[in-house]
Amino acid sequence: MPVINLDARTAVVMAGVPARNDTLFHRIRFLVGDPTVWVDLPKAGGGRERLLILRDIEMERARTHARADRVACPKDFAPTAGLSGDRETATAQAAAEALRRAGVARAIADRTLPFIYAHEIQKAGIAVECDPALGVIDRRAKDPQELAALREAQSVTEGAIRLACETIARASARADGVLVPGGAVKGSTGQGGEVLTSERVRALVDVWLLERGYLNAEAIIAGGPQGADCHDRGSGELRTGQPVIVDIFPRNRATRYWGDCTRTVVHGKVPAEIARMHAAVLEAKAAAIAAVRAGVTGESVHAAAAAVLVKHGYAMGLPKPDAPDSYCGMVHGTGHGVGLDVHEPPLLDKGGPLLVAGDVLTVEPGLYCKALGGIRVEDMVAVTESGCENFNRLPQGLTWA
């Protein structure tokens, strides 16, 4: 938690629904689907207390599992006028009453505080201030429990990547170049019938991850020209000789931490220009990873990747509206933080901040060309004082048969 000057009349407030508010969940490490408020309060006689207010039926479970000194429910802090029949409003009223009873004059909140809490706290005559850094920097420096969860998530994600890439690589090609299931995929059931489509591969990945306790966002399985748009999810037939970007980012249902990995696969013969693009992306990724350590900026890591791509003759940034289809460049930053959100601070891009030990980052340079498609290769690394730990073990090549 960032250093905040907490005197005897100042409190810190975080609130929301932990199942949806990752900053609050990170603070209390307790999953619940009802309105909840965490307050760092001054105690009478000195010292401080972490108070958790939530629905009464969750109190015993919270006492066992939540990171708090005291657990209460809204009726324990009912104001004189009583509590609202609306659960969220009642929790906000109880938070304001807890602050009033503790003699608080100023409440410091993070950027995710729902306005109903600010409204009720201000009605009680207590000032509310937003600290934009609160709940951000402490989420960035992952503790050992979080690092273990992220390693596990990335390992499972790699299994899904391997399934998708091998399914594509082991398919058979019709005379017209369209892929049909073969090898790793048997039978004619599933979306797409006898044709191997982005949707069919995505469905295979979804089921595989669900069986392992992961919720999967819509994975990117983007072949050929579709891959030239770095966030096109991909649709329709997959073809031999074209690059297919496979980007999978599932969330563990139990720990709530994300994996995020990308590989690119080509069925059959790899075109020379695709091989050249791929080699440049791997070199850029290696340069970026070598630049990662605590105390450097995310911008400098991005610059290391960009320098390699420019050296090989590729562009940086989005193409102009009149650019030819042959334009080939990296249109995004080199990476981002990952944890309870799949995209969280810091960014590896222009303006990217100083990295801290415990930051977990994706490093994912890519090249995109409308005439050819896209290439992206992504690893996940944890920042250390002297460098980084790479969580990935998968091959990086284009052939997976």
Summary of the structure (lengths in Angstrom):
residues: 401
radius of gyration: 24.8
end to end distance: 47.6
largest distance: 82.6
contacts: 1427
relative contact order: 0.11
helix: 32%
strand: 24%
